[in-house]
Amino acid sequence: MLVTIVIFVMAGLAEIGGGYLIWLWLREGKSVFLGLVGGFGLVLYGIIATFQTFPTFGRVYAAYGGVFIVLSVLWGWGIDKKTPDLYDWIGAVICLIGVSVIIWGPRQ
């Protein structure tokens, strides 16, 4: 279970970090170098996600979506300095519950 969580977090940071660097390049006029590094981060995200042991692509990416939401709220708080409100936290918890059902729900 710990390995699953670590892989989700690593993939999430690669995707959010990559997207953020591209955002800085295109939306805030920063260096094209940041865009290139961001593109590499997005490629790295795609690679890291394949290390999950679940047998189906759809289930991994569905569960990852919830983790992405939580990491995005935390990224906004830590990097953009936008404090999440009550509804951000409620939504994040709902997403984590959904991820838990998808990943660890009993299967036949």
N, C-alpha and C positions, 0 to 999 in steps of 0.2 A: 504494500500500500504506500509506503514512504517513497519508493522509487517512482510510482505512478504520479504522486503529487509533485515530486522534484522535476520530473519531465514536463508536466503541465506548466509549472512555474517558469522553467527555463524557456520553453517554447513561447509562453506568453510574454516574457520580457524581451525575447528576440523580436516578436511581432510588434509589440507596442513600441519598443525602442526604435525599430526600423521605420515604422510608420511615423513616429515623432520626428525623426531626423529628416524624412522626406517632407513632412509638414513644415519644418523650419526652413528647408531649402525653397520650397515652392510658395509657401504662404507668407514667410517672413523675410525672404530675400537673403537667406544665409548662403554660404558657399555650396557650390555644386558637389564638393567633396562630401559634405554631410549627406546629400542625396544618394551618392554612391555607397557610402557606408550604410545608410538606411536600407538601400536595396539589398546589400549583402545580408543585413540583419533579417530581412524578410525571407531570403533564400534559406538562411540558417534555421529560421522558424519552421519552414516546410520540412527540413531534414530532421530536426529534433523531434517533431511530432511523430515521425515514423518509428521512433524507438519505443512507443507504447506497445504493450504486449497484447492488447485487445485485437481480436481477429477481424474486425470490420472497420473500414474507414469512416463510415457514417456515424457509428457510435462514438468513436474517438473524437471526431470533430464536433459532434453535438455536445458532448460533455465539455470539450475544450471551450466552446462558446460561453458557457457559464463561468468558467475560470477566467476567461478573457474579460468578462464584464467586471468581475471583482478586481482583477489587476488594473483595469482601466480606472476604476474609482480610486484605487490606491495611488496610481500614477498621477492622476489629476491632483490629488491631495499633496503628494510629496514633491512633484516636479512643477506643476502649474500653480501650486499654492492655493487651490480652490477647495475649501473645506467641504467634504460631503455633508449633505443634510440628512435628516431622518429617512427620507424616502430613498435616497441613494443607498443607505445601509439596509433598509428593508428589502429593496430590490436585489441587492447583492446577496443577502441571506437566502431569499427565495431561489436565486440562481444556484447557489451552492447546494441547496436541498435537491433541486432538479438534477444537478450533476451527480450527487450521491445516488439518486435513484437510478440514473442511467448506468453508472459505472458498477455499482455494487448490488443492484437489485438481483434477486434470485432468478436464474435462468434455467430452462429445461435442458 
